[in-house]
Amino acid sequence: DNTATAQTALQTAGGNGLTAGVEEGLKGPQGLDVGDVLLRVDGIECTTFVALEGLVDARVGKTVKYTVERGGVELEFWVLVADLHRLTPSNFLEASGAILHPISYMQARNGNLAINSGLYVASAGFSLDASGVSQHAVVTRVGGMATRTIQEAKQAFLAKADGEAVVVKYYNIGDKNNEQVAMVRVNHRWFKTRVWSRNDVTGLWDSETFEPPPPKAEAPPLYPVNFLLNRSETANSVIPCLCKVTFNVLHAVDGVHGWHFVGAGLVVCAERGLVVVDRNTLVGSMGEVCVTFAASVELPARLVFLHPTHNFAVIQYDPDRFEPGLIKSAVLCAEPLAVGDQLEFVGLARSNTDTAVSQEVKVSEISCINIPQANVPRFRAMNEEIAKFDEVINRNVGGVFIDAKGRVRALWASYSFYSWSADKNYDAFHAMGVDIVADVIDSLLRQDQGKTQLDAKNTPSVPKTKDSDNGAVLVFPPSPPRAGVSSGGESSTLENGWPTQATTSTPSGAGVSSSRAVDITGLRSLEVGLKRLALSAAVTNMGLPASWVKKLLACHDGRSQVLTLTQLLHGTSSGELLMEGDLLLAVDGQPVCTFRDVESCVGSKPAVALTLLRDEQVLELSAVPTAQLDGVGTDRILVWAGLVLQAPYRATREMGEAASQVYCSYYLAGSPASFYGLKSCRFLTHVGSEAVNTLGDLCRAVKGLEDGAAVRLRMVDLQGQASSFTLKVDYHYWPTGGLERDPSGEKDWIPWTPS
């Protein structure tokens, strides 16, 4: 019995049996099948895997005779021995942030795939992931072109200009018989198209970069939009003001807690294309944002204003892409909400964003938002009041609350919370009054000498000019020019992993890496976190005088409260004068008991007088400095050795004094930083023995390092604990580069060349 003989020989040799396994795409007319018992190869008895490997390795490219037993019958087949080295992918493609390569022998074997059936997605990256094409998928077609090879896929991606949508067909391993379709927006703006090839002489992988096609020169068409107006008359008046907003994160800076976000936006100025959206949709300044109207038209937008403490941002789309009057401007009523207000909710359905949902609600309580800091510091709304309702709001992606006149009174905004006990993030919707939005929108429109959309008592209007209806794009003051910043394009050569480009020299120690607030609105802030405290508690526990109780009660009907300081922003002038636990009684002599009272009194003043209660004593501070309301957020990052570095952002400064102005927000997978175990959420203070305090200092400290050199880094976490790490730089695969917001204002982000 040949089977018994082969099995006995295998057991004697320490083997586990040689049973033929045949991969899809390798099986041909030879006739081998799973379950065949291999007896001999070219007449030589084969009883161990080592012997089999030796026999076939010596016959690569040749045809050999396999003798097998199947069902008690001995059969012979002639089989061509393939070269496993050639079956191993020797090149891969980088396109729109994704990494694709030919299906490997092991993937073909594990998934029973044909090797030439498509390209394997090793990393979905930016565009594929945003479109739902996940890692481990196999892409078969891009824009109607088959993608069996790297060359075919490269041509397919380069056939589309930046921002163009393309149909991608793919299947998931384990479900190869069900092909799926995704609409992918090609991205040449952030990601170059490269082909990497293995160099068997040097042992490295060499890359070749390909230039993308130029953008289309023809004028974009005017888009038709058909809003479904099937709600009440007042609800129908605001439906053309609503849009879906999507935001895809480029780099995980500012402690963002995800990569893709969806929410609802409100058009506040259709003539300028201005849209207000919550900050749990637009989570940061680094990424790509799109707006969609009635599920009919999707077009890109850009960030205009990112509020540092309140849960809203302002973005802008191109209004010239629509017929005039098709998209409507919402009318904002900046009158604060009050208990008993009858409102109507109008929002976008969660499953079908072309459909609006609406329902009548009644304000039952005015509360305030209280969000603790997350484990990874990130934006959190503060100093905000929210309205609560007895009714349960229908499931949606966001919307607005309007009064009987169709005026928007509040936004149904998404807030992000972190649960320390459950160690996870969760979202919740709350009604945020538009009074806190009104100041910013009015200031933006004033700067453009446009028409204000605000409709509220004591809200100044801006005279309409002859050019205010021309649909021109808003032009805001650009960022102040910095020393050592070049406005040129990306460099084509590298020196020790650094772009070589002519730049203005910067004096040693100059803070070229610090983020600077851009005075877009003219509004200012005390840079403190406030919390409401009942007057009874302030009197009983903190010694609030009766005279001040009377003054505070006179501020607003039904508001028996005082404000207490709960959060100071470290490193600010006001933080040096104020103390946590102080009761804030008045600003410039005006008693205050709500968050809006404080903001209205501060306005655009560079300094204000504060009346405080500290240690049961009324204290007068004559000139407390205020700070510009930074509406830009992070404006520069540096990627070095896979570390994503930036200046400390607001959330980190809320947790304590920064150890340096170089903060590690993230590290890239596979980079030297990842390989050598460096951690994020830390300040980088030293390179070797040299102290670094800014991104500019870091650039100068590491620029002389040769490729492959080892360097010791000292890092300090958010609690002040120091750690030491050592890594070897790898400039071949991980060159140094940076991005900054365009100082000229012409683009969102441009390459930054460290000086």
N, C-alpha and C positions, 0 to 999 in steps of 0.2 A: 504494500500500500504506500504510494508515493507521499500522500499527505502525512501519514503517520511517521514515515521516514524523515520528512522535512521538519516536522514538529519536534521529533526526538533530537535531530541534529541541532535545531535552534535552541532547545532547552539545554542541551549539553554545552553549547557555545555561550550560554547566558543570554540568548536573544529572547524576544517576546513574540516572534512569528513575523514573517514577511508576507503581508497581504497587500495586494496592489490597491492603491488609491489613485483615482484618475480625476484630474482637475478639468473643469469646464474650460474649453479653449485650448487644452493640450490633448484632449482625446480626439483621435482621428480614425482613419480606416484601419489602424493597426488592430483594433478589436479587443484591447485589454479592458477589463471591467472590474469593478469593486468586488472583492470576495475571491478573486483568483489567487491561488497559492503559487508563489514564485519558486520554481525548482532550480533552473539553471539560466545563466546569461552567457551566450555564445558557447554553450556546452560546458561551462564551468559551474560546478555546484556552488550555490550561493546560500549560505545559512546565517549570515550576520549582516547587520547594516554596514559595518565597516568594510566587509568584503564587497558588498553591493556598491558602496560609494567608490571604492577603488576601481572596480570594473568599469563603471559608467564614466568616472572622471577621465579615464584613459581613452575613452571613445567619444569625446564631445564632438558633435558634428557628424558622427558616423552612424550608420544603421547597424543595430545589434539584434541578435535573435533572443527573444525571451521564451523560455519554456515554462509553461504554467500548467496547473491542474485545475480543472473546473468541473465539478460534479462527477469526479472520478475519472474524467477523461483528460488525457494529456494533450495540450495544444501548444502550437508554436506560432509566435508573432514576431514580425520584424518591426522594430521601433527606432525612430530617429532620436538620438540623444541630444536634448537641447542644452544650451549654455546657460546655467543659472546666473552667471555673472551678467549676461546680457539681459536676462529677465528682470534683474534688479534695476529699478529706476535710476538713471544716471543724470537726470535733469528734472527741474521743476519750474513752474511758472508762478510769478507773483503778479496778480492783477486785481485792482480795486481792493487791495488789502488781503485778498484770499491767496492761499497757497494750494496749487493743484499739481499733481504728478501722475504719471501712468500707473495703472493698477499693478501693484507688486505681486510677485509669485505667492507670497503668504496670504495677501488679501484675496487673490483669486482662489486660492485653496480654501480659505476659511468661508468665503461667501459663495463658492461655486460659481465664480464669475468668469466671463471671457476677458482675457487680458486687454484686448483692444476694444472693449465695449464703451469706454469713456475715460474720463480723468477723475482720479480720487481726490476728494477735498480733504487735505491734511489739516487745513485751518480755514474756517469760513471767513474770518477777518471782518471787515467793515461792511461791505455792500451785500455779500451773500448772506451773512448772518441777519442783517436788517431785513432781508427779503424772505427769511424763513428757510433758507438752504443751510442745513446744519453740517457740522463736521462729520466725516465718515460717509457723506453722500458721494454719488458718482454722477458727474455732469456729463450728459450725452450730447447736448446741442446748446449753442449760444447764438441767438439771433438767426436761427435757421441753418447755421453751419454746424456740421458734425464736429465733435471734439474728441476724436480718437487719439490724437497726438498733441504734444505741446505746441507744435507749429500751428496747427489748426485753431487751437484755443487762443493763442496769441493774436492771430489775425482777426479772430472774431471779436475780441475785446478792443483791439485797436481800430476796428471799423466804426466804432461809436465814439463820438465826442464826449467830453466831460459833461455829466449830468443827464445824458440820454438814457432812456429806458430800453432794456433789451429783454427778450423772452429767453429764459434759461430752462431747459428740460433736464431732469435728473431723476435718479431713484436712490432709495436708501438701501444700504447693504442689509440683507435680510428680507427685503421686499422688492426684489429686482424686477418682478413682473408688473409692478404698478408704477408707471412713469408719472412724475409730477411736474407741474409748471410753476415758475415763479417769475415775477417782474422785478428785474434787478436794475438799479440805477448805476451806470458805470461811473466810476470815480477816478479821474486822472488828477484831480486837484490835490488830493492829499497823498495819493499813492502812485508811484511810478510802476510802469509795466516792465518787468525784468524776467529774463530767463537765466537760471543758474544751471551750470553744467559741471559735472565732476571732472576734475583734472587728475588723472591717474599718475602723472609725473610729479606734480607738486604735492598731491594729497589734499589740495584745497578745492573748493567749489568756486568757479569763476562766473561772474555775472555779466550780462549784456543788457543795457537799458535801451528801451525803444521810445521814441517820441510819440506822444498822442496826436491825433488829428486836430487841426484847429477847430475852434467852435464855429457853428454855422453862422454865416454872415446875414442870411435873410432875416427879416423882422419876424418875430414870433407871431403866431396868429392870435386873433381875439377869441377868447374861450366862451362858449355858451354855457350857461348854468341854469338849471331848472329847479327852483326850490319848491318843495312840496308844502303848500300852504293849506293845511287841513285842520288847523287848530282854531282857537278863538281869534277874534279880530286883533286884539292887542298882542297875542302871542305871534300871530302871523306877521305883525309889523317888525318883530325882532329876529325872526328866523333868518332873513337874508343878512343878518349881522353875525351869524354864528359860523364857525368853521372848525374842522378837525385839525389839530396840530400834532405833528410827529417830530421827535427829536432823537437823533442817533449820535451817541457819544463817540468822539474820536480817541481821546486819551482820558484815563481815569484820574483827572485832577480834581481838586476841591472836594475830595471825599465822596464823589458821586457813587450811588449805590446800585447802579445798573447800567445797561448799555443802550436800551431802547425804551422810549417813553411816548405815551399817547395821551392827549387830553383835548379839551375844547378851548377855542379862542373866541374873543369878542372883538369885532371890528369897531374901533372907536373913531377912525377917520378914514373913510373909503377913498377920499381924494389923495391921501398920502400913503394908503395901504398899511395903516398902523393897527396892530392887533394886540390885545392884552391877553395873557395866558398865565396860568399859575406856575409856580416854581417847582412843582413836582412833575411838571411836563418839560419845561425848559430848565433843566437842573444845573446848567453851567454855561460857560461861554465857548467851550471847545466842542464843536460838533456841527451837524448839519440839521437844519430845521426846514420843514415843509408845511404848507397849509393846503387843506383840501376843502372845497366848497361843494356841498350837496352831493358828496361822493362822485362828483363829475369831473372836477379839475384839480390836479395836484401841481403845485409850483413851489419853487424854493423861496425861502425868506431869509432874513438876516436879523441878527440881534441888534436892538437899539438901546435898550435899557434893562438892567438886571438889578432889581432892588435888593440891597444887602440884608434887610431885616424883614421886609414884608413879602407875603406870598404872591408876588406877581412880577412879570417881566413884560417888556414891550418888544415886539418884533415887527418887521416890515416886509411886505411883499411888493411886487411891481404892480401898481394899479392899472398901468397901461395895457395889461393883458386881458382886461375885461371892457365890455361896452360901458360907457358912463351910465351910472344909475343902476346897474345890475346888482352890485354889492352895496349894501346900505350901511350907513354909519349909525351906531347906537347913540341914543341920547342918555347921558349919565346924569343922575340926580344925586348930588353930593350930600344931601340931607341925611344925617345919621339915622340908622334904623332904630325903632322903638318897639317895645312890647305892645302887641295889639295891631300892628301894621298888617293889612291884608295885601298879600302879594300873589303873583302867579309865577310858578317855576316853568322855565322853558329851557330844554336842553337837548343834547344829541343822544339818540339811543345807542346803547353799548354795542349791539350786534349789527345794526344798520345805521350808519352815521348819516345817511341821506334822509333819515326819518327823525323828526323832532318829537319829543315827548313834552307834555305839559300837565300841570295840576295846580290847583289853588291851595295856598298855605297861609298860615297865620303865625306871626312871630310870637313865641311864648316866653322867650328868655334871651337876654343879652349876656353872653358869657365872654370869656377870653381864652385865647389859645395858650397852652402851657406845654411846650415840647422839650423834654430833656435832651441833652447832647447824646449823640450816638457813639458807639464804640470807635468808629472811624469818624472823626469830626467832619461835619458837613453842614450845609445851610439848614437853619431851622427858623421858622417864622417866630417873631416875638413882637411884643407891644401891639397886639392886634385883638380887637373884639370880634366875636362871631355871633351870629344869630342862630337860635335853635327853634324848632317847630314841633308842634304836636304830631303833625303828619309825617309819614315815612316817605321819603322821596324815591321815585321810581329809579331803577338801575339805569345808569347813563355814564358818559365819559366827561360830563361837566356841562355847565350851562349858566343861566342868569336868573335873577328874580326881578320881575317888573311890577310896577304899580298900575293902577287903572288907566293912566295916561300913556302907558307903554314905555315909561322911562325906566332905565336899569338902576335898581337900587342896591343890588348885591351880586357878587359872583359866586357860583357854586364851585369852589376851588378844592383841589386835592392837596392834602397835607401828608407828609411822610413822617412816620414815627418809628423809633427803634425800641424794641422790647428787650431790656437787659435780662429779664428772667427767662424769656423764650429764645433769646439770641437770634432774633430775626426782625426784618423790617415789615411794616404793614402800612397801609394807606387808609385815610378816612377823608370824607368830603365834609366841608363846613361852608356856611354862608358868610362871605367876607364883604363888608360894606364897601361900595365904590368910592366912599369919601376919601379913603387913603390912596386910591388910584387917581382921583381927580386932580390932585395937586401936580402930580408928575405929568399927566397928559396935558394939562393946561400949560405947564411950563414948556413942554416940548413944542406945542403948537405956537406958543408965543415966540419962541426962538425962530420959528420959520415964518412969523408974521401971518399965520394962517388963522382960520376961523375955529374958535373953540366949540366943542360939542357939549360943553357942560351946561347943565340947566339946574341951578341951585341958587338959593338966596346967598347974597354976599360973595358970590363967585364972580370975580371980574371977567369981563369979556374982552376979547382981542379984536380990534377993528379989522374988518375984512379988506384986503388990498386987491388990486386989480389982477394980481398974479396968484391969488390964494386958491383958485379953482383949477389950476393948470395941471394938477396931478404930478407935480414935480417931486422927485425923491428928496426927503429931508436931508439937509446937510448939517451935521453937528460938528462942534469944535473938535478937531483931531487931538489925539494924544500929544502932550508936549514932547518935542524931539529930545532924544536922549543922546548923550555923548557915546560914541562907539557903536552906534547903530547904523547899519547900512540899509538903504532902501532898495538896493539892487536885488537881482534874482538869485536863484540858487546856484551855488558854485559847482563847477564840473570837475574840479580836482581836489584831492585830499592830501594833507600833509600830517603824518602821524594821526590819521583818523579825523582830522579837522578840516572843514572847508577853508580853502585859501581864497581870500577875497579882500580887496583894498577896503580898509575901514579907517575911520578916524581914531586915533589913539586915545585911550582913556587913562587919566591919572590913576596911579595905584590906589586901590581901596575905594574907588568911586563906586557908588551903589547902582551900577547899571542894571542890576537884576531886580530892583525893587519895583513892585506894582504901584502905580500911581493912580489916585482917584481922578477921574475926568469929570469936570464940573459941567455935566450935560444939562441939568435942570436948574442949577442955582440954589437948590435946597440943601440944608445942612442938618446935622444930627448931633445930639449929645453923646452918642455912642454908649448908651447904657441900656440894660434890660430892666423893665419895670414890671411890677405885679400889683394887682389890686388888693387892698386890705380894708376890711370893714372898719368904719370909724369907731365902733364900740371896742374893737380889739386895740386900736391905736390909742384910745383914751385909757383903757384899763391897763394895758401892758407896756405902753411906751410913753405915757405921760403927755399925750397931745393936749395942749391948752384948749379950754372951752371957746376962747375967742376964734381959734382956727377951725374948730368944729363948725361954728356958725358960718364962717367964710366958705368952707368947703361945701356945706349943705346948700349954699346959695348958688353954687356953680351950675348944677343941673338938677332938675326935678327928678326925684326917685333915685338919686345916686348918693347913697350914704357910704362913701368910700374915700380912701386916700391912696396915693401911689407910693410904693416902697421900692428902693433900688435893690435888685437881686443879682445883677450881672454887670460887671465892668469889663470893658475891652482893654486888655493889658497893652501897655505901650502908647496910650493916648494921653493927651494933656488933661482931659476931664477925669480920666482914671486916677490921676495923681492927686486930685482934689476931693473926689467923692469917695464914699465908703459904702460897701454893701450893708444894707440894713437902714440906711438913711431914709427918712420920709421926705418926699418931695412935695412941698406945700405950694410954692409959687414960682413962676418964671417971669422975670422982669416986673415983679410986683403983682402979677395977675395970678390969683389962685387957680390951681389946676387939680382936677381929680380924674381925668380920663387921658388915655394915650393921645387922642387927637388934640386935647388941650395943649399938651406939651409940644407936639409937632407944629401946631399953629403958632404958638408963641415963639418957637425957635425960628421957624421960617428960613430965611437966608442970612440971619445975623451971624457974624463971625464970633461973637461972644454974647453971653447972656448972664444976668444976675439971677441967682437961685436962692430961694429960702428953704432951708432944710430943718428937720428935727433930728438931732443926733444926741444920744445920751440924755434925753428928756430936756434938751436945751434947743431953743430956736436959733439957728445959725444963718447968717447972711454971707453969701459969697458974691462979691461984686462983679467979677469977670471970669466966668467959666468958659474956656474956649470950646467952640463947636468944630465939627469936621465936615468936609465936603461929603455929600451923599454919593458914594462911589457906585456909579451905575454901570461899570464895565466888568468888574470881577477880575479874574486872572488875565493878565495881558502878555505874559511871557512864560515859556517853559523851555527847559533844556533836557535833552536825552543824552546821557553819558553812561556807557557801559551797561545799558539797559535800564538805568534808573531814570524815572521821570521826575524831574526836579522843578520846583517853582518857589517863589517867595511865599512865606506863610500867609494863608488866606484867613479871613475873618474868624471862621469856626475854630481854627487852631489858636488864635490869639484870645478867644473867649476862655480857653482852658488854662492859660498861663502865659508867662513871658517866654518868648521864642528864644531858644538857645543860639540860633543864628538865623540868617535870612535865606538859608538854603534848606528847603523842606522836601523830603522824598514822599511823593504821593503814591507811587506805584512802581513796580518793576515788571519788565516784560519777560514773558516766559521764554526760556532757553537762552537768555542773555547771561553774561558773566555775573551780573548782580543776582540772578536767580540761581545760577550754578553754585556760587560761593555762599549762599544763604543770607544775603543781605535782607533787611526788613524794611517795610514801608512804614509810614506814620512816624518818621524820625527826622530829626534835624542833623544835617551833616556839618560838623564843626571843624574838623581837621583832615587834611590830606597829608599823610606822613606826619611830620612835625610842624607843618605850616597851617596856621589857623585860616579858615575861610569863613567869611560872613555874608557874602553875596554870591550870586551866580557868576558875576565877573571875577571875583576872587577864585572861585573854583576853576573857571576856565584857564586862568593864568597858572594855577597850581598844577594842573594835570596836562597842560598842553605839551610839555616837554617829554612826556612819557612815550617811550617807544612801544610799538605793537608787541604784545606779549609780556610787557613789564608788569611786575607785581607792585601793588601799592597798598598801604595800610590806611584805613579810614576810621575815624572816630565819629560815632553817631550818638545822639541823645534822644531818648523817647519823650513823649509828652508829659511824663511825670518827672523828668529830669535825670533819669538813670542812663548812664553812659555805657556804651558797648564798643568793642573794637572788632573790625572785620578786615580781611585781606582778600583782594581779588586780583586777577590778571586781566588786563585790558585786552580786547580782541577787536581791533579796528577794521579787520577784513570783513567781518560779518556785522559788527556793531559799531559803525562810525558815530562820531558825535554830531549832533545837529540840534537846532532850536527853531522855535516858532514864536512870533510875536504878533500882536494886533497891529495892523497897518497904521503907522503914525499919520499917514496922509489921509486916511479915511476912505481911500478908494476901494480897498478890499478888506475882508474880515481879518484874515491872517496871512502873513508872508513869512518866508524863511528868515530866521535870525542867525547872523554869522557872529559867533562869539569873538570878541577882540582880544 
